[in-house]
Amino acid sequence: MNGDWLIRGRDGRLGAYTPTPGGEAVHCRAERRPGGAWLPLRKVGGEQRLLPGLAVGRGADGYAHLVAWRPTPGDEAGLVHSTHFRPHLAPLDWLPIGHPNKKGERTGTPAVAVDAEGRAHLFVRNRGKGVQTTNQKERGGWNGWHDLKGSRVDEELVAVTGESGRVEVYATNPDGILRWYQREPGARPVAADPLPVRVAPGSLSALPTSKEYTTLFFADREGTLHAWRPGGDPIALIAAAGPGPVAVLRCALDGHDCTVLAQRSSSGRVAFAAYPTEQEAAGLWWTESGPRLPADSRVALAEDAAGRVVAASVTPDGELRLTRQKDEPGLALAAWQVV
């Protein structure tokens, strides 16, 4: 999965989007009411068979945009999109977008971000290992594909919409981190200067942390987690709790603007850390919680309708667990529950 797969909808209900174990479908689960019990899972988009690699993005309107690959004739693949307006309602059917090279096999895990006007922007690695993009038109349908260039790009990209409403996308290659950004809302993303660092592929996460900046989190090849904002130098934070990207959330803790990180640790449990937003010098440390999870489990963070931090984990066989912040100082969490 790529993106924020635990999402608070416009009506305040939380919804979780998880692929089936073989990746051939996507399931959605939603709260019956905000903070309440969860409804049974349902399949997203009808009977369309999918390939592994789900991307999820949330708009300011609370709508979820899902993008995945589907098989097409001749052992090829194409991208499809679905919109989910309310977590407890059925998502729309999967609709075809096409292929970044017009046709061919699956080329990489897609990434999706939703701009201030509610239009989804899709990014995916192309056959030549550059980055290709397309976005929704104002009145339905999708614009043509555009090549953002780049070379030797790793499979997983990260797309994010800043507080300004402008979309950014990040990628890694053997030379470091690549970034494309919109100079103004609705404009085509342009390339920024690359960041020459030794980055572990598949370790990127991005979080809007102010009106001016998005903070990118990544692990280096030695396993140290860093935070970076364009125009500055990467800041070493802490040893990564485990492999893969950290889940990130900006929220209020005890009245302070904080950034919360969560990651499956090397022990298999979920590790949490928090620090004042954009004040990395304050320091942070990991605290583990919950049961041990199998390898390749994913972790997500969200804020519920009452402003409480919610953490979720999903195992490769689809088991979903949740914990919620207790009414106590700091980041005290209740016992994990299977949904």
Helices and strands as residue ranges (DSSP letters): E 2-3, E 6-8, E 14-19, E 26-30, E 42-43, E 51-58, E 64-72, E 76-84, E 95-98, E 111-114, E 120-125, E 131-135, E 146-149, E 158-161, E 167-173, E 176-181, E 190-191, E 205-208, E 214-219, E 224-228, E 235-239, E 247-253, E 256-264, E 270-276, G 280-282, E 287-289, E 298-303, E 309-314, E 320-324, E 337-338
